[in-house]
Amino acid sequence: MTTADAHPKDRLLATASRLFYAEGIHAVGVERLVSEAAVTRATFYRHYPTKDDLVAAYLAETSRQIRAAVDAAREGKPPREALASALAVVGDATRGEDFRGCQFLNAAAEYPDPGHQVRRVIEDHRRWFFEVLRADAAAMGHPEPNHAARVLALLRDGALHGGELDDAETVRATLRRAVEDFFPE
């Protein structure tokens, strides 16, 4: 099925995902979204009552995709290797030609109100990733799994924020080494 054959709601979400990530959320208006998705304004508002509802859906779908990639990378591995694999997913994200940083950090910069629905989606994703890191740190017997997870989450944020400024292989190797340094065998 081509994008043109997709359900209008799916076309809107795919179009928004592409444009929001490439150009920024506030830079892309509803008129452009409906035009490029080939839907009417009425169709847009039937599926997404506000643009912010579409932004939240875009981030929720991005989170779903990242969770699936992390889960697949970690599957069946012992905690140390699972943790390294989760961070490798982060490193791999910086390799694409169209890499423009972390969708969640980018959106947080555009939505500073911590009570906004978009920020709640961001926080949900960050809580999930923190818990993945914390659970692995605890499973490896780290004396301070919360601290270890916070440090690794900050490293993740840095990699996704500045990853385009560094060689992607260096980013990936640095993330791997952080696991090795934090959790020596």
Backbone as JSON Lines, residues from 0, in Angstrom:
{"i":0,"aa":"M","n":[0.85,-1.19,0.0],"ca":[0.0,0.0,0.0],"c":[0.89,1.24,0.0]}
{"i":1,"aa":"T","n":[0.63,2.15,-0.89],"ca":[1.39,3.4,-0.93],"c":[0.81,4.37,0.08]}
{"i":2,"aa":"T","n":[1.57,5.44,0.35],"ca":[1.09,6.45,1.28],"c":[-0.23,7.03,0.8]}
{"i":3,"aa":"A","n":[-0.36,7.21,-0.5],"ca":[-1.61,7.77,-1.05],"c":[-2.79,6.85,-0.8]}
{"i":4,"aa":"D","n":[-2.55,5.54,-0.69],"ca":[-3.62,4.58,-0.45],"c":[-3.97,4.45,1.04]}
{"i":5,"aa":"A","n":[-3.14,5.0,1.89],"ca":[-3.33,4.86,3.34],"c":[-4.58,5.62,3.78]}
{"i":6,"aa":"H","n":[-5.1,5.2,4.91],"ca":[-6.25,5.89,5.52],"c":[-5.85,7.35,5.8]}
{"i":7,"aa":"P","n":[-6.78,8.29,5.65],"ca":[-6.44,9.7,5.85],"c":[-5.77,9.98,7.2]}
{"i":8,"aa":"K","n":[-6.24,9.32,8.25],"ca":[-5.63,9.53,9.57],"c":[-4.16,9.1,9.55]}
{"i":9,"aa":"D","n":[-3.88,7.98,8.91],"ca":[-2.5,7.49,8.8],"c":[-1.65,8.41,7.93]}
{"i":10,"aa":"R","n":[-2.26,8.94,6.86],"ca":[-1.51,9.88,6.0],"c":[-1.16,11.15,6.78]}
{"i":11,"aa":"L","n":[-2.11,11.62,7.57],"ca":[-1.84,12.81,8.38],"c":[-0.69,12.54,9.36]}
{"i":12,"aa":"L","n":[-0.74,11.42,10.02],"ca":[0.3,11.1,10.99],"c":[1.65,10.93,10.31]}
{"i":13,"aa":"A","n":[1.69,10.26,9.18],"ca":[2.95,10.07,8.45],"c":[3.5,11.41,7.96]}
{"i":14,"aa":"T","n":[2.62,12.24,7.46],"ca":[3.03,13.56,6.97],"c":[3.54,14.41,8.13]}
{"i":15,"aa":"A","n":[2.81,14.41,9.22],"ca":[3.23,15.18,10.39],"c":[4.57,14.68,10.92]}
{"i":16,"aa":"S","n":[4.74,13.39,10.98],"ca":[5.99,12.83,11.48],"c":[7.17,13.31,10.64]}
{"i":17,"aa":"R","n":[7.01,13.26,9.35],"ca":[8.08,13.69,8.44],"c":[8.36,15.18,8.58]}
{"i":18,"aa":"L","n":[7.31,15.99,8.52],"ca":[7.5,17.44,8.55],"c":[7.91,17.96,9.92]}
{"i":19,"aa":"F","n":[7.28,17.48,10.98],"ca":[7.64,17.95,12.32],"c":[9.1,17.66,12.62]}
{"i":20,"aa":"Y","n":[9.56,16.48,12.25],"ca":[10.95,16.12,12.54],"c":[11.92,16.92,11.68]}
{"i":21,"aa":"A","n":[11.6,17.11,10.42],"ca":[12.51,17.8,9.51],"c":[12.54,19.31,9.71]}
{"i":22,"aa":"E","n":[11.37,19.89,10.06],"ca":[11.29,21.35,10.06],"c":[10.93,21.97,11.41]}
{"i":23,"aa":"G","n":[10.47,21.18,12.34],"ca":[10.02,21.7,13.62],"c":[8.51,21.74,13.67]}
{"i":24,"aa":"I","n":[7.98,21.57,14.84],"ca":[6.53,21.45,15.0],"c":[5.81,22.76,14.73]}
{"i":25,"aa":"H","n":[6.25,23.83,15.37],"ca":[5.55,25.1,15.2],"c":[5.77,25.71,13.81]}
{"i":26,"aa":"A","n":[6.79,25.26,13.1],"ca":[7.06,25.78,11.76],"c":[6.1,25.22,10.71]}
{"i":27,"aa":"V","n":[5.4,24.14,11.06],"ca":[4.52,23.48,10.1],"c":[3.07,23.75,10.5]}
{"i":28,"aa":"G","n":[2.34,24.41,9.62],"ca":[0.95,24.75,9.91],"c":[-0.02,23.68,9.44]}
{"i":29,"aa":"V","n":[-1.24,23.81,9.9],"ca":[-2.3,22.86,9.55],"c":[-2.54,22.87,8.04]}
{"i":30,"aa":"E","n":[-2.5,24.03,7.41],"ca":[-2.74,24.1,5.96],"c":[-1.72,23.24,5.21]}
{"i":31,"aa":"R","n":[-0.47,23.32,5.62],"ca":[0.56,22.51,4.96],"c":[0.34,21.04,5.22]}
{"i":32,"aa":"L","n":[-0.03,20.69,6.43],"ca":[-0.29,19.29,6.77],"c":[-1.41,18.71,5.91]}
{"i":33,"aa":"V","n":[-2.53,19.43,5.83],"ca":[-3.66,18.89,5.06],"c":[-3.33,18.85,3.57]}
{"i":34,"aa":"S","n":[-2.59,19.81,3.09],"ca":[-2.21,19.83,1.69],"c":[-1.31,18.64,1.35]}
{"i":35,"aa":"E","n":[-0.26,18.45,2.13],"ca":[0.69,17.37,1.83],"c":[0.12,15.98,2.13]}
{"i":36,"aa":"A","n":[-0.81,15.9,3.06],"ca":[-1.44,14.61,3.36],"c":[-2.62,14.34,2.42]}
{"i":37,"aa":"A","n":[-2.97,15.32,1.62],"ca":[-4.08,15.21,0.67],"c":[-5.39,14.86,1.38]}
{"i":38,"aa":"V","n":[-5.7,15.66,2.43],"ca":[-6.96,15.52,3.15],"c":[-7.57,16.91,3.31]}
{"i":39,"aa":"T","n":[-8.81,16.95,3.71],"ca":[-9.46,18.23,3.95],"c":[-9.22,18.65,5.4]}
{"i":40,"aa":"R","n":[-9.47,19.94,5.64],"ca":[-9.37,20.43,7.04],"c":[-10.37,19.68,7.93]}
{"i":41,"aa":"A","n":[-11.56,19.42,7.39],"ca":[-12.58,18.7,8.16],"c":[-12.08,17.32,8.55]}
{"i":42,"aa":"T","n":[-11.4,16.65,7.61],"ca":[-10.84,15.33,7.91],"c":[-9.77,15.45,8.99]}
{"i":43,"aa":"F","n":[-8.92,16.45,8.86],"ca":[-7.89,16.68,9.89],"c":[-8.54,16.79,11.26]}
{"i":44,"aa":"Y","n":[-9.5,17.71,11.39],"ca":[-10.09,17.96,12.71],"c":[-11.0,16.83,13.2]}
{"i":45,"aa":"R","n":[-11.48,15.99,12.29],"ca":[-12.25,14.82,12.72],"c":[-11.32,13.82,13.43]}
{"i":46,"aa":"H","n":[-10.11,13.69,12.94],"ca":[-9.17,12.73,13.52],"c":[-8.32,13.33,14.64]}
{"i":47,"aa":"Y","n":[-8.03,14.61,14.51],"ca":[-7.19,15.31,15.5],"c":[-7.85,16.64,15.8]}
{"i":48,"aa":"P","n":[-8.59,16.74,16.9],"ca":[-9.34,17.96,17.2],"c":[-8.48,19.23,17.23]}
{"i":49,"aa":"T","n":[-7.19,19.08,17.57],"ca":[-6.27,20.22,17.55],"c":[-4.94,19.75,16.97]}
{"i":50,"aa":"K","n":[-4.14,20.69,16.55],"ca":[-2.8,20.35,16.08],"c":[-2.0,19.69,17.19]}
{"i":51,"aa":"D","n":[-2.19,20.13,18.42],"ca":[-1.48,19.53,19.55],"c":[-1.85,18.06,19.74]}
{"i":52,"aa":"D","n":[-3.09,17.7,19.4],"ca":[-3.47,16.28,19.44],"c":[-2.67,15.49,18.41]}
{"i":53,"aa":"L","n":[-2.43,16.07,17.25],"ca":[-1.61,15.41,16.23],"c":[-0.16,15.33,16.69]}
{"i":54,"aa":"V","n":[0.35,16.38,17.31],"ca":[1.71,16.36,17.84],"c":[1.85,15.25,18.88]}
{"i":55,"aa":"A","n":[0.9,15.14,19.78],"ca":[0.93,14.07,20.79],"c":[0.89,12.7,20.13]}
{"i":56,"aa":"A","n":[0.07,12.55,19.1],"ca":[-0.01,11.27,18.38],"c":[1.31,10.96,17.68]}
{"i":57,"aa":"Y","n":[1.93,11.95,17.09],"ca":[3.24,11.79,16.44],"c":[4.27,11.29,17.44]}
{"i":58,"aa":"L","n":[4.32,11.91,18.6],"ca":[5.31,11.49,19.61],"c":[4.97,10.12,20.2]}
{"i":59,"aa":"A","n":[3.7,9.84,20.39],"ca":[3.3,8.52,20.89],"c":[3.69,7.43,19.9]}
{"i":60,"aa":"E","n":[3.5,7.68,18.61],"ca":[3.9,6.71,17.59],"c":[5.41,6.57,17.53]}
{"i":61,"aa":"T","n":[6.12,7.66,17.65],"ca":[7.59,7.6,17.7],"c":[8.04,6.77,18.89]}
{"i":62,"aa":"S","n":[7.41,6.98,20.03],"ca":[7.74,6.21,21.23],"c":[7.47,4.73,21.0]}
{"i":63,"aa":"R","n":[6.34,4.42,20.38],"ca":[6.0,3.02,20.11],"c":[7.07,2.37,19.24]}
{"i":64,"aa":"Q","n":[7.52,3.08,18.23],"ca":[8.55,2.54,17.34],"c":[9.88,2.34,18.06]}
{"i":65,"aa":"I","n":[10.25,3.3,18.89],"ca":[11.5,3.19,19.64],"c":[11.41,2.04,20.64]}
{"i":66,"aa":"R","n":[10.29,1.93,21.32],"ca":[10.12,0.84,22.29],"c":[10.24,-0.52,21.59]}
{"i":67,"aa":"A","n":[9.64,-0.64,20.42],"ca":[9.72,-1.9,19.68],"c":[11.17,-2.2,19.29]}
{"i":68,"aa":"A","n":[11.9,-1.18,18.84],"ca":[13.3,-1.37,18.45],"c":[14.16,-1.75,19.65]}
{"i":69,"aa":"V","n":[13.95,-1.1,20.77],"ca":[14.71,-1.4,21.98],"c":[14.36,-2.8,22.48]}
{"i":70,"aa":"D","n":[13.09,-3.13,22.52],"ca":[12.67,-4.47,22.96],"c":[13.28,-5.55,22.08]}
{"i":71,"aa":"A","n":[13.27,-5.34,20.77],"ca":[13.84,-6.32,19.84],"c":[15.35,-6.45,20.04]}
{"i":72,"aa":"A","n":[16.02,-5.34,20.25],"ca":[17.47,-5.36,20.44],"c":[17.87,-6.05,21.75]}
{"i":73,"aa":"R","n":[17.03,-5.95,22.76],"ca":[17.33,-6.5,24.09],"c":[16.9,-7.96,24.25]}
{"i":74,"aa":"E","n":[16.02,-8.41,23.4],"ca":[15.37,-9.71,23.58],"c":[16.36,-10.85,23.79]}
{"i":75,"aa":"G","n":[16.15,-11.57,24.89],"ca":[16.91,-12.78,25.19],"c":[18.34,-12.55,25.64]}
{"i":76,"aa":"K","n":[18.71,-11.33,25.91],"ca":[20.09,-11.03,26.3],"c":[20.2,-10.85,27.8]}
{"i":77,"aa":"P","n":[21.35,-11.18,28.37],"ca":[21.56,-10.9,29.79],"c":[21.58,-9.38,30.02]}
{"i":78,"aa":"P","n":[21.35,-8.93,31.25],"ca":[21.16,-7.49,31.52],"c":[22.25,-6.57,30.96]}
{"i":79,"aa":"R","n":[23.51,-6.92,31.1],"ca":[24.59,-6.05,30.62],"c":[24.52,-5.88,29.1]}
{"i":80,"aa":"E","n":[24.35,-6.99,28.41],"ca":[24.26,-6.93,26.96],"c":[22.95,-6.27,26.52]}
{"i":81,"aa":"A","n":[21.87,-6.5,27.26],"ca":[20.59,-5.86,26.95],"c":[20.71,-4.34,27.08]}
{"i":82,"aa":"L","n":[21.39,-3.91,28.13],"ca":[21.6,-2.48,28.34],"c":[22.44,-1.88,27.21]}
{"i":83,"aa":"A","n":[23.51,-2.56,26.86],"ca":[24.35,-2.09,25.75],"c":[23.54,-2.05,24.45]}
{"i":84,"aa":"S","n":[22.68,-3.02,24.26],"ca":[21.85,-3.06,23.05],"c":[20.83,-1.93,23.02]}
{"i":85,"aa":"A","n":[20.26,-1.61,24.18],"ca":[19.32,-0.49,24.25],"c":[20.02,0.81,23.87]}
{"i":86,"aa":"L","n":[21.22,1.01,24.36],"ca":[21.96,2.22,24.03],"c":[22.47,2.19,22.59]}
{"i":87,"aa":"A","n":[22.7,1.01,22.05],"ca":[23.1,0.91,20.64],"c":[21.98,1.4,19.73]}
{"i":88,"aa":"V","n":[20.75,1.16,20.13],"ca":[19.62,1.68,19.36],"c":[19.71,3.21,19.3]}
{"i":89,"aa":"V","n":[20.08,3.81,20.41],"ca":[20.25,5.26,20.46],"c":[21.38,5.67,19.51]}
{"i":90,"aa":"G","n":[22.52,4.99,19.61],"ca":[23.65,5.32,18.74],"c":[23.31,5.15,17.28]}
{"i":91,"aa":"D","n":[22.58,4.1,16.96],"ca":[22.19,3.85,15.57],"c":[21.28,4.97,15.04]}
{"i":92,"aa":"A","n":[20.49,5.55,15.92],"ca":[19.57,6.63,15.5],"c":[20.34,7.83,14.96]}
{"i":93,"aa":"T","n":[21.58,8.01,15.4],"ca":[22.35,9.18,14.97],"c":[23.01,8.98,13.61]}
{"i":94,"aa":"R","n":[22.86,7.82,13.01],"ca":[23.55,7.48,11.77],"c":[22.86,7.97,10.5]}
{"i":95,"aa":"G","n":[21.58,8.21,10.55],"ca":[20.85,8.56,9.34],"c":[21.22,9.93,8.8]}
{"i":96,"aa":"E","n":[21.15,10.06,7.48],"ca":[21.43,11.35,6.84],"c":[20.44,12.42,7.29]}
{"i":97,"aa":"D","n":[19.22,12.0,7.6],"ca":[18.19,12.95,7.99],"c":[18.09,13.13,9.51]}
{"i":98,"aa":"F","n":[19.11,12.66,10.25],"ca":[19.09,12.78,11.7],"c":[19.07,14.25,12.1]}
{"i":99,"aa":"R","n":[18.08,14.58,12.94],"ca":[17.92,15.96,13.42],"c":[17.73,16.0,14.93]}
{"i":100,"aa":"G","n":[18.36,15.07,15.62],"ca":[18.25,15.06,17.07],"c":[17.08,14.22,17.54]}
{"i":101,"aa":"C","n":[16.84,14.3,18.81],"ca":[15.78,13.52,19.45],"c":[14.43,14.21,19.27]}
{"i":102,"aa":"Q","n":[13.47,13.45,18.77],"ca":[12.13,14.01,18.56],"c":[11.54,14.55,19.86]}
{"i":103,"aa":"F","n":[11.83,13.89,20.97],"ca":[11.27,14.28,22.26],"c":[11.94,15.53,22.81]}
{"i":104,"aa":"L","n":[13.26,15.61,22.68],"ca":[13.96,16.82,23.12],"c":[13.58,18.01,22.23]}
{"i":105,"aa":"N","n":[13.47,17.75,20.93],"ca":[13.05,18.82,20.01],"c":[11.66,19.34,20.39]}
{"i":106,"aa":"A","n":[10.75,18.42,20.65],"ca":[9.38,18.82,21.0],"c":[9.35,19.53,22.35]}
{"i":107,"aa":"A","n":[10.15,19.06,23.3],"ca":[10.19,19.7,24.62],"c":[10.63,21.16,24.51]}
{"i":108,"aa":"A","n":[11.54,21.44,23.58],"ca":[11.98,22.81,23.38],"c":[10.85,23.69,22.85]}
{"i":109,"aa":"E","n":[9.93,23.09,22.12],"ca":[8.81,23.86,21.56],"c":[7.59,23.9,22.48]}
{"i":110,"aa":"Y","n":[7.57,23.03,23.47],"ca":[6.45,22.97,24.42],"c":[7.01,23.02,25.84]}
{"i":111,"aa":"P","n":[7.31,24.2,26.34],"ca":[7.95,24.31,27.66],"c":[7.04,24.04,28.86]}
{"i":112,"aa":"D","n":[5.73,24.1,28.67],"ca":[4.8,23.9,29.79],"c":[4.77,22.43,30.19]}
{"i":113,"aa":"P","n":[5.25,22.09,31.4],"ca":[5.3,20.69,31.82],"c":[3.93,20.04,31.95]}
{"i":114,"aa":"G","n":[2.86,20.82,32.02],"ca":[1.52,20.26,32.14],"c":[0.84,20.04,30.8]}
{"i":115,"aa":"H","n":[1.46,20.46,29.72],"ca":[0.86,20.33,28.38],"c":[0.8,18.87,27.98]}
{"i":116,"aa":"Q","n":[-0.21,18.5,27.19],"ca":[-0.38,17.11,26.77],"c":[0.84,16.59,26.01]}
{"i":117,"aa":"V","n":[1.49,17.42,25.24],"ca":[2.68,17.0,24.51],"c":[3.79,16.66,25.49]}
{"i":118,"aa":"R","n":[3.96,17.46,26.5],"ca":[5.0,17.18,27.51],"c":[4.69,15.9,28.28]}
{"i":119,"aa":"R","n":[3.43,15.59,28.47],"ca":[3.08,14.34,29.16],"c":[3.5,13.13,28.33]}
{"i":120,"aa":"V","n":[3.35,13.2,27.02],"ca":[3.81,12.1,26.15],"c":[5.33,11.99,26.23]}
{"i":121,"aa":"I","n":[6.01,13.12,26.22],"ca":[7.47,13.13,26.34],"c":[7.89,12.5,27.67]}
{"i":122,"aa":"E","n":[7.25,12.91,28.73],"ca":[7.6,12.37,30.06],"c":[7.34,10.87,30.14]}
{"i":123,"aa":"D","n":[6.26,10.42,29.54],"ca":[5.96,8.98,29.53],"c":[7.08,8.21,28.83]}
{"i":124,"aa":"H","n":[7.52,8.71,27.7],"ca":[8.6,8.05,26.97],"c":[9.89,8.05,27.79]}
{"i":125,"aa":"R","n":[10.21,9.15,28.38],"ca":[11.45,9.25,29.18],"c":[11.38,8.35,30.41]}
{"i":126,"aa":"R","n":[10.22,8.29,31.04],"ca":[10.06,7.39,32.21],"c":[10.28,5.94,31.79]}
{"i":127,"aa":"W","n":[9.7,5.57,30.65],"ca":[9.87,4.21,30.15],"c":[11.35,3.9,29.94]}
{"i":128,"aa":"F","n":[12.08,4.77,29.23],"ca":[13.48,4.5,28.95],"c":[14.3,4.47,30.23]}
{"i":129,"aa":"F","n":[14.03,5.37,31.15],"ca":[14.71,5.36,32.44],"c":[14.49,4.02,33.14]}
{"i":130,"aa":"E","n":[13.27,3.53,33.12],"ca":[12.96,2.26,33.79],"c":[13.69,1.1,33.14]}
{"i":131,"aa":"V","n":[13.83,1.09,31.83],"ca":[14.62,0.06,31.14],"c":[16.05,0.07,31.69]}
{"i":132,"aa":"L","n":[16.63,1.26,31.75],"ca":[18.01,1.4,32.23],"c":[18.11,1.01,33.71]}
{"i":133,"aa":"R","n":[17.17,1.47,34.52],"ca":[17.2,1.19,35.96],"c":[17.05,-0.3,36.24]}
{"i":134,"aa":"A","n":[16.15,-0.95,35.53],"ca":[15.92,-2.38,35.75],"c":[17.17,-3.19,35.4]}
{"i":135,"aa":"D","n":[17.83,-2.84,34.32],"ca":[19.06,-3.55,33.97],"c":[20.16,-3.29,34.98]}
{"i":136,"aa":"A","n":[20.29,-2.05,35.41],"ca":[21.3,-1.72,36.42],"c":[21.04,-2.5,37.7]}
{"i":137,"aa":"A","n":[19.79,-2.57,38.11],"ca":[19.43,-3.33,39.32],"c":[19.71,-4.82,39.12]}
{"i":138,"aa":"A","n":[19.37,-5.34,37.95],"ca":[19.6,-6.76,37.67],"c":[21.08,-7.12,37.7]}
{"i":139,"aa":"M","n":[21.93,-6.14,37.4],"ca":[23.38,-6.39,37.45],"c":[23.96,-6.12,38.83]}
{"i":140,"aa":"G","n":[23.12,-5.73,39.76],"ca":[23.56,-5.51,41.13],"c":[24.24,-4.19,41.37]}
{"i":141,"aa":"H","n":[23.99,-3.22,40.52],"ca":[24.59,-1.89,40.73],"c":[24.09,-1.35,42.07]}
{"i":142,"aa":"P","n":[24.99,-0.8,42.89],"ca":[24.56,-0.32,44.22],"c":[23.6,0.86,44.18]}
{"i":143,"aa":"E","n":[23.6,1.61,43.09],"ca":[22.7,2.74,42.94],"c":[22.06,2.71,41.55]}
{"i":144,"aa":"P","n":[21.12,1.8,41.33],"ca":[20.55,1.68,39.98],"c":[19.84,2.93,39.48]}
{"i":145,"aa":"N","n":[19.23,3.7,40.39],"ca":[18.57,4.93,39.96],"c":[19.59,5.94,39.45]}
{"i":146,"aa":"H","n":[20.7,6.06,40.18],"ca":[21.76,6.98,39.76],"c":[22.37,6.53,38.42]}
{"i":147,"aa":"A","n":[22.65,5.24,38.31],"ca":[23.21,4.71,37.06],"c":[22.27,5.0,35.89]}
{"i":148,"aa":"A","n":[20.99,4.8,36.1],"ca":[20.01,5.05,35.04],"c":[19.96,6.53,34.68]}
{"i":149,"aa":"R","n":[20.02,7.41,35.69],"ca":[20.01,8.85,35.41],"c":[21.22,9.26,34.58]}
{"i":150,"aa":"V","n":[22.4,8.73,34.94],"ca":[23.62,9.06,34.2],"c":[23.5,8.58,32.75]}
{"i":151,"aa":"L","n":[23.04,7.34,32.57],"ca":[22.91,6.8,31.22],"c":[21.83,7.53,30.43]}
{"i":152,"aa":"A","n":[20.76,7.95,31.1],"ca":[19.72,8.72,30.41],"c":[20.26,10.07,29.96]}
{"i":153,"aa":"L","n":[21.08,10.7,30.8],"ca":[21.7,11.97,30.38],"c":[22.67,11.75,29.23]}
{"i":154,"aa":"L","n":[23.39,10.66,29.24],"ca":[24.28,10.33,28.14],"c":[23.47,10.12,26.86]}
{"i":155,"aa":"R","n":[22.35,9.45,26.99],"ca":[21.44,9.26,25.84],"c":[20.99,10.6,25.3]}
{"i":156,"aa":"D","n":[20.56,11.5,26.2],"ca":[20.12,12.82,25.77],"c":[21.24,13.55,25.04]}
{"i":157,"aa":"G","n":[22.44,13.49,25.58],"ca":[23.58,14.14,24.94],"c":[23.86,13.55,23.57]}
{"i":158,"aa":"A","n":[23.81,12.23,23.47],"ca":[24.07,11.57,22.19],"c":[23.03,11.99,21.16]}
{"i":159,"aa":"L","n":[21.79,12.07,21.56],"ca":[20.73,12.43,20.61],"c":[20.67,13.93,20.33]}
{"i":160,"aa":"H","n":[21.21,14.71,21.24],"ca":[21.23,16.16,21.02],"c":[22.42,16.56,20.14]}
{"i":161,"aa":"G","n":[23.58,16.0,20.44],"ca":[24.77,16.39,19.71],"c":[25.3,15.35,18.76]}
{"i":162,"aa":"G","n":[24.55,14.26,18.61],"ca":[25.01,13.15,17.79],"c":[25.33,13.52,16.36]}
{"i":163,"aa":"E","n":[24.61,14.5,15.83],"ca":[24.87,14.89,14.45],"c":[26.18,15.67,14.32]}
{"i":164,"aa":"L","n":[26.72,16.12,15.45],"ca":[27.97,16.87,15.42],"c":[29.18,15.95,15.47]}
{"i":165,"aa":"D","n":[28.97,14.71,15.87],"ca":[30.04,13.74,15.99],"c":[29.83,12.61,14.98]}
{"i":166,"aa":"D","n":[30.88,11.89,14.74],"ca":[30.79,10.69,13.91],"c":[29.87,9.69,14.61]}
{"i":167,"aa":"A","n":[28.94,9.14,13.87],"ca":[27.94,8.22,14.46],"c":[28.6,7.0,15.09]}
{"i":168,"aa":"E","n":[29.67,6.51,14.49],"ca":[30.35,5.34,15.06],"c":[30.99,5.69,16.41]}
{"i":169,"aa":"T","n":[31.49,6.91,16.54],"ca":[32.06,7.36,17.81],"c":[30.97,7.45,18.87]}
{"i":170,"aa":"V","n":[29.81,7.94,18.49],"ca":[28.69,8.02,19.43],"c":[28.33,6.61,19.92]}
{"i":171,"aa":"R","n":[28.2,5.69,18.99],"ca":[27.82,4.32,19.35],"c":[28.89,3.69,20.25]}
{"i":172,"aa":"A","n":[30.16,3.87,19.9],"ca":[31.26,3.29,20.7],"c":[31.3,3.92,22.09]}
{"i":173,"aa":"T","n":[31.03,5.2,22.18],"ca":[31.04,5.88,23.49],"c":[29.92,5.35,24.37]}
{"i":174,"aa":"L","n":[28.75,5.15,23.8],"ca":[27.64,4.6,24.57],"c":[27.97,3.19,25.05]}
{"i":175,"aa":"R","n":[28.56,2.4,24.2],"ca":[28.96,1.02,24.57],"c":[29.98,1.06,25.71]}
{"i":176,"aa":"R","n":[30.95,1.96,25.58],"ca":[31.98,2.04,26.61],"c":[31.4,2.51,27.95]}
{"i":177,"aa":"A","n":[30.41,3.37,27.9],"ca":[29.77,3.82,29.14],"c":[29.19,2.63,29.9]}
{"i":178,"aa":"V","n":[28.58,1.7,29.19],"ca":[28.05,0.5,29.83],"c":[29.2,-0.31,30.42]}
{"i":179,"aa":"E","n":[30.26,-0.48,29.66],"ca":[31.4,-1.27,30.14],"c":[32.04,-0.61,31.36]}
{"i":180,"aa":"D","n":[32.15,0.74,31.36],"ca":[32.75,1.44,32.48],"c":[31.87,1.39,33.72]}
{"i":181,"aa":"F","n":[30.56,1.55,33.52],"ca":[29.63,1.55,34.64],"c":[29.4,0.16,35.21]}
{"i":182,"aa":"F","n":[29.51,-0.84,34.35],"ca":[29.19,-2.2,34.75],"c":[30.32,-3.14,34.31]}
{"i":183,"aa":"P","n":[31.49,-3.03,34.94],"ca":[32.59,-3.92,34.55],"c":[32.24,-5.38,34.85]}
{"i":184,"aa":"E","n":[32.77,-6.24,34.0],"ca":[32.47,-7.68,34.2],"c":[33.28,-8.25,35.33]}
